[in-house]
Each structure stands twice: as C-alpha cells, then as structure tokens.
C-alpha cells in the first residue's frame, strides 16, 4: 500500500508527465485547443520543455513569459540569430542562457533534425503554419506525435492582423499564460481599432497607392514584396492601396521592376534588418541602428536605377521599416507608422513612438534600442 501511495504522489506532482516522454507514455492532459493548422491538440497540464520551430517565435513568447522567457525553451531553429542578429544579441545580453539554447536546425525546414528534437525531451513543440519551420505534414510532427509530444501551430505571416489575435490566444492557453495573453491583446486590439475605425470611411481616391519592397536591394533583381497578406495587410489596414495585391497569387512573392515603374506609386517603403556593421547592400534597420545610419542606407536603396525615378521617391514619400514586423505580434507598430505616413493629417494625434514605449514598458523583458522606422527626408 505504501508503494502505491508513493507512486500516486509522484503522479500528482507531475513528474510522470516529464518521465513519460522517454518511456513513450502520453503526459497528463489539461484541455484541447484548435491550432492555426486546424488541428485539435491536447495540452499538458504543465509545460517545462519547449521547442520552437522558428527562433523568432520568441517575439510572441516575450509578452507572455516576460522575465521567464528562456526558463522553458530548450531548442529552436537558428534563423533568429541570422535574420535579426542585433535583436538576438540584445536578448542574449539580457538572458545569457539564450546562447545555450540547442539548435534543432539552421534556417529552413529541411535542416531540422527530428532526432535532435526528440533528444531534447520536449513536452511541447510550437511551430508556424507558414515561414521557415517544419509544416504540419513534416516528418518532425509525425515523430513528435508518435512520442506523445503535443505540437501546436501558430502564425504571424500570412494573415497577420487576424492570426496575431488567434495565435496569442492559443499561446496563452498552451503556456498557461491566459491573463498575459489577454492583457497583450487588449493593448493590441485597442491600438489597431484606433487606426482601422478612422480609415474605414475613406473613399478609394483618398487612399494612397503604396509599394513595399521587402529585403530591399538584397536581391539581384527587384522586387520582392507582399500581396494580399503579410506586410500588404498592414498597408490596407493603415488606409493605403497595395499595388502588388492584384499582381501576386499569394501573400508574398516577386514582381518585375517594370510593373512598379508603370504603377508609379504615391508611397515607396523599403524594409530590412541589417545591422550597422553588416556588409553588402540592404536597409540598416532595427536594434542597434541609429537614425543616421538607417536614413543613409535608405537613400542608397532608393538611389538604384528605376527606384530613384519613382514619383514617391522624387517627391519625398519614401520610407524604411523593420522587416521583422512581418512575422511578429509587434506588427501593430507597423500599422500605426504606415497610417501616420499615409494620412498625416487624419492621424496627427497618433504617436507610434509612444505605442512602442508602452509595448516595452508593459510587455517586453528586453527594451530594444535602435531604429525601427525612418523617413528618407526628415
């Protein structure tokens, strides 16, 4: 009898939930959620060891975990440190344990090793529907499910203004941070509504025609851009017309420079994440970048043949923005900034800098110093 009672105490403490992974046993379940891939997922009553299918999912976990951000992350893909090096460095400066998080892959889904992931004994894997990580049909998902490791999908790329809300709600539930998720979404949705309510009644003729060049000047040919989703969704929400929306079948893709020149947009936006010490062409933007460095790099981007002749550039309506807004719940800042650029009179009272400060003060454990948007002509 004493042995049975001892075993019951172990189970009650949740230790079996962790030990069960190596024994191939399912952990105790608390509830079921439906993720962004439409899958019903049973969530453990407690989560101790988390795998991130993309490193940049830390943007989404930060408002929920705050000072405990790296307490439970045991593995992630390596694209974070390459795609947003300065942010990675600032996170490591605050959380030295971030540098010791195991790499499960490089920058693409096919580099992720299921064996490496299973060796880390996770009790939860968080993956993205779109982007650089393994998808729902991947071998990794099949092996994790065979090992009774719950896999949940979120997304911030394809339909960001809708999926940010759904994804943060899902993460709040699976991480048992429901109140933190509710607090963040209250902030997010109130700021978004402030913009969308004002532009709702704007006639088409008062909505500027906008082109955004993503990872501007970093490819041999122009132009990588967003269609009906992704950064294009921010343009629409801010009261602009995205000229690439009718030209692309998906939410992201490439269009010819000739089509951009022919459309001759009212506003040109470049995005990038290069640091101040980076080599090669591209926009310097994000953590550790000064306004002077950002603006000088933007002018080099807009000096290229074809881009330099656009009416948006010659009339001083050219801007730069942080590329990583495209897969981050901080995308509300991009919407506010664009609204201010597109409709300065309508949004004379809007202050994206104040919104960024509120984001840092209330929700984030790392206060990133840098430049995340810039006008070519101050």
C-alpha atoms as one frame of an Amber mdcrd trajectory, in Angstrom:
protein
   0.000   0.000   0.000   2.800   2.437   0.861   4.352   1.878  -2.547   1.045
   2.663  -4.261   0.684   5.883  -2.286   4.222   6.886  -3.171   3.506   6.355
  -6.864   0.337   8.433  -6.592   2.258  11.305  -5.024   4.755  11.215  -7.906
   1.930  11.354 -10.420   0.257  14.229  -8.580   3.448  16.247  -8.681   3.544
  15.944 -12.470   6.871  14.138 -12.602   5.372  11.347 -14.658   4.463  13.938
 -17.308   8.154  14.534 -17.873   9.376  10.961 -17.402   6.657   9.614 -19.667
   8.281  11.128 -22.744  11.338   8.918 -22.555   9.149   5.915 -21.774   6.871
   6.642 -24.736   3.854   7.326 -22.499   1.411  10.188 -23.002   1.537  13.013
 -20.457  -1.498  14.036 -18.425  -3.761  16.377 -20.401  -5.482  19.539 -19.241
  -7.548  20.663 -22.242  -7.854  20.655 -26.019  -7.137  23.608 -28.294  -7.607
  24.037 -32.032  -4.433  25.463 -33.549  -3.894  27.593 -36.660  -3.464  24.485
 -38.799  -6.970  23.399 -37.760  -5.657  20.560 -35.607  -7.134  19.664 -32.234
  -4.278  19.389 -29.753  -4.303  18.047 -26.203  -2.171  20.274 -23.976  -0.256
  19.006 -20.923  -1.326  20.249 -17.515   2.178  21.686 -17.150   4.840  22.584
 -19.692   8.538  22.501 -18.781  10.484  21.951 -22.018   9.525  23.849 -25.184
  10.789  23.511 -28.758  10.350  26.468 -31.148  10.106  25.596 -34.833  11.431
  29.099 -35.541  13.695  31.106 -33.269  11.793  34.307 -33.963   8.797  32.892
 -32.116  10.477  34.473 -29.095   8.849  37.722 -30.287   5.484  36.131 -29.485
   6.548  34.406 -26.276   8.183  37.515 -24.803   4.944  39.351 -23.823   3.688
  36.152 -22.196   6.794  34.849 -20.430   8.483  38.195 -19.705  11.399  37.645
 -17.282  10.908  33.881 -17.549  11.285  33.916 -21.343  14.078  31.344 -21.517
  13.151  29.262 -18.490  11.367  26.674 -20.640  12.843  26.991 -24.161  15.224
  24.069 -24.748  15.549  24.152 -28.547  14.917  26.397 -31.544  15.806  26.828
 -35.191  18.807  29.050 -35.904  17.264  31.629 -38.242  16.752  34.175 -35.439
  20.445  34.880 -34.960  20.965  35.207 -38.724  17.834  37.090 -39.755  17.809
  39.543 -36.846  21.319  39.418 -35.436  21.094  42.595 -33.390  17.888  41.536
 -31.635  19.419  38.154 -30.908  22.466  39.837 -29.387  20.308  42.084 -27.202
  18.277  39.122 -25.975  21.457  37.219 -25.129  22.755  40.250 -23.225  19.629
  40.138 -21.037  19.235  36.341 -20.997  22.692  34.697 -21.297  21.008  31.280
 -21.304  19.600  32.123 -24.749  23.050  31.478 -26.226  22.887  27.943 -24.824
  19.511  27.009 -26.323  20.066  23.976 -28.555  19.826  24.452 -32.312  17.446
  21.995 -33.991  18.154  23.294 -37.498  19.575  26.165 -39.496  17.226  28.436
 -41.441  14.945  26.070 -43.362  12.542  23.251 -42.526  14.664  20.610 -44.245
  17.579  21.286 -41.876  15.536  20.455 -38.759  16.503  17.101 -37.275  13.643
  15.133 -35.643  16.208  13.017 -33.806  17.843  16.114 -32.363  14.456  17.425
 -31.256  13.479  14.157 -29.548  16.849  14.012 -27.778  15.856  17.253 -26.015
  12.815  15.520 -24.447  10.323  18.329 -25.108   6.821  18.296 -23.680   5.559
  20.912 -26.180   6.565  21.992 -29.700   5.400  25.324 -31.127   5.594  25.555
 -34.932   4.381  28.033 -37.560   1.916  27.428 -40.384   3.973  29.500 -42.838
   7.601  30.520 -42.889  10.936  28.804 -42.326   9.982  25.970 -39.990   8.541
  22.450 -40.387   4.919  22.290 -41.558   2.001  20.165 -40.436   2.874  17.378
 -42.888   6.537  17.198 -41.847   8.309  14.137 -40.506   9.079  16.080 -37.340
   5.390  16.448 -36.498   4.759  12.745 -37.138   7.627  11.693 -34.870   6.671
  14.103 -32.095   3.104  12.893 -32.140   4.311   9.272 -32.044   6.281  10.202
 -28.933   3.133  11.793 -27.410   4.629  15.295 -27.586   1.906  17.889 -28.311
   2.574  20.055 -31.384   0.737  23.351 -31.766   0.776  25.627 -34.826   0.508
  29.421 -34.728   1.176  32.020 -37.419   2.006  35.707 -37.806   2.844  35.863
 -41.532   0.048  35.011 -43.941  -2.945  36.829 -42.390  -1.204  38.709 -39.591
  -3.908  41.028 -38.288  -6.302  38.126 -37.846  -3.845  35.412 -36.897  -1.929
  37.501 -34.367  -5.021  37.531 -32.157  -5.733  33.817 -32.623  -2.077  32.855
 -32.169  -1.581  34.825 -28.971  -4.770  33.321 -27.558  -3.525  29.823 -28.388
  -0.097  30.509 -26.887  -1.709  31.915 -23.752  -3.614  28.666 -23.292  -0.836
  26.184 -24.077   1.701  28.046 -21.924  -0.859  28.648 -19.171  -0.385  32.397
 -19.577  -4.005  33.254 -20.330  -4.040  36.530 -18.411  -0.816  37.737 -20.013
  -2.236  36.946 -23.458  -5.478  38.769 -22.649  -3.560  41.828 -21.454  -1.434
  41.940 -24.586  -4.398  41.511 -26.909  -6.314  44.275 -25.157  -3.388  46.601
 -25.910  -3.056  45.253 -29.465  -6.699  45.394 -30.459  -7.383  48.817 -28.972
  -4.476  50.355 -30.919  -5.478  48.561 -34.113  -9.120  49.673 -33.787  -7.996
  53.266 -33.357  -6.485  53.118 -36.850  -8.994  50.952 -38.691 -12.025  52.863
 -37.400 -10.664  56.123 -38.799  -9.772  54.813 -42.246 -12.952  52.727 -42.639
 -14.896  55.503 -44.344 -12.080  56.776 -46.555 -13.011  56.616 -50.255 -10.635
  54.798 -52.581  -9.463  58.062 -54.103  -8.090  59.181 -50.728  -6.099  56.002
 -50.156  -2.521  56.396 -51.463  -1.101  53.765 -53.773   1.762  52.064 -51.940
   4.604  49.737 -52.869   6.705  47.934 -50.257   9.990  46.321 -51.274  10.832
  43.656 -48.746  14.519  42.992 -48.039  15.127  45.903 -50.367  18.246  45.832
 -52.578  19.399  42.497 -51.150  18.480  40.521 -54.264  19.929  40.778 -57.745
  16.599  41.807 -59.227  13.727  43.899 -57.915  11.219  43.372 -56.434  10.319
  41.101 -53.511   7.040  42.252 -51.984   3.792  41.393 -50.206   0.419  40.712
 -51.782  -2.931  40.365 -50.055  -1.431  39.346 -46.705   1.733  39.862 -44.697
   3.037  43.447 -44.972   0.323  44.066 -47.556  -2.266  43.631 -44.807  -0.618
  46.440 -42.838  -0.840  48.738 -45.873  -4.556  48.056 -46.238  -5.285  48.436
 -42.517  -3.450  51.779 -42.491  -5.590  53.174 -45.300  -3.412  52.525 -48.336
  -3.770  50.629 -51.601  -1.130  47.949 -52.039  -0.230  47.980 -55.757   1.129
  44.412 -55.555  -2.078  42.890 -54.164  -3.692  42.213 -57.573  -0.375  41.074
 -59.069   0.513  38.222 -56.700  -1.378  34.945 -56.212  -0.161  34.590 -52.631
   0.662  36.759 -49.663   4.287  37.189 -50.710   6.275  36.999 -53.949   8.152
  38.914 -56.629   7.059  41.389 -59.291   9.059  42.998 -62.081  10.593  46.417
 -61.583   8.888  47.486 -64.818   5.493  46.906 -63.196   6.472  49.044 -60.226
   7.665  51.820 -62.529   4.462  51.572 -64.570   2.299  51.770 -61.426   4.368
  54.720 -60.150   3.132  54.504 -56.535   2.464  57.505 -54.324   4.486  55.967
 -51.494   7.540  53.682 -51.509   8.553  51.660 -48.440  11.740  49.603 -48.098
  12.237  47.064 -45.358  15.284  45.329 -43.909  17.017  44.065 -40.775  20.708
  44.627 -41.453  22.839  45.869 -38.590  25.139  48.893 -38.587  28.235  46.729
 -39.144  26.728  44.499 -41.853  28.304  44.349 -45.284  26.629  44.455 -48.670
  23.523  46.272 -49.885  20.286  46.484 -47.941  18.455  48.610 -45.419  20.054
  49.047 -41.990  17.137  48.832 -39.608  16.256  47.505 -36.161  18.143  47.144
 -32.905  21.482  48.985 -32.573  20.874  51.045 -35.748  20.957  54.836 -35.373
  18.581  57.070 -37.353  21.539  58.479 -39.267  22.750  55.029 -40.361  19.205
  53.939 -41.233  18.493  57.041 -43.301  21.803  56.841 -45.193  21.147  53.200
 -46.066  17.598  54.025 -47.192  18.947  56.657 -49.556  21.328  54.087 -51.056
  18.347  51.779 -51.580  16.300  54.465 -53.311  19.241  55.638 -55.452  19.052
  52.461 -57.545  18.025  52.759 -61.195  14.279  52.544 -61.578  13.524  53.121
 -57.913  15.130  56.571 -57.951  12.751  57.718 -60.705   9.560  56.761 -58.860
   7.315  59.700 -58.069   7.191  58.549 -54.444  10.960  58.976 -54.183  11.269
  62.224 -56.133   8.506  63.833 -54.024   9.961  62.665 -50.688   7.415  59.977
 -49.845   9.935  57.164 -49.328  10.341  55.357 -46.027  12.092  52.474 -44.319
  10.736  49.941 -41.826  11.935  46.919 -39.842  11.483  43.706 -41.831  10.707
  41.563 -38.787   7.375  43.277 -38.234   6.272  40.844 -40.948   6.238  37.854
 -38.555   5.814  39.409 -35.140   2.887  40.328 -32.863   4.502  43.771 -32.642
   3.068  44.419 -36.123   0.670  46.969 -34.604   3.626  49.376 -34.664   3.955
  48.919 -38.433   0.249  49.661 -38.888   0.473  52.844 -36.820   3.624  54.042
 -38.572   2.110  53.455 -42.003  -1.122  55.221 -41.015   0.956  58.228 -39.984
   2.848  58.160 -43.294  -0.258  57.694 -45.441  -2.588  60.136 -43.652  -0.559
  62.615 -41.576  -3.496  64.988 -41.063  -6.002  62.292 -40.146  -3.540  60.816
 -37.647  -1.955  63.988 -36.330  -2.596  62.742 -32.773  -1.168  59.260 -33.377
   2.217  58.632 -31.749   3.849  55.316 -32.734   6.857  56.163 -30.542   4.561
  56.308 -27.521   2.972  52.995 -28.530   6.420  51.422 -28.800   7.301  52.741
 -25.346   4.082  51.271 -23.942   4.940  47.941 -25.584   8.371  47.934 -23.954
   7.262  49.199 -20.561   4.281  46.895 -20.126   5.092  43.728 -22.011   8.670
  43.070 -23.058  11.623  41.915 -20.942  14.143  43.401 -23.394  13.984  47.082
 -24.239  15.484  47.186 -27.702  17.380  50.332 -28.574  17.523  51.119 -32.256
  15.598  52.428 -35.261  12.543  50.539 -36.476  11.164  53.053 -38.980  12.572
  56.086 -40.753  11.692  58.851 -43.225  14.166  59.370 -46.033  13.662  63.126
 -45.686  13.234  64.290 -42.059
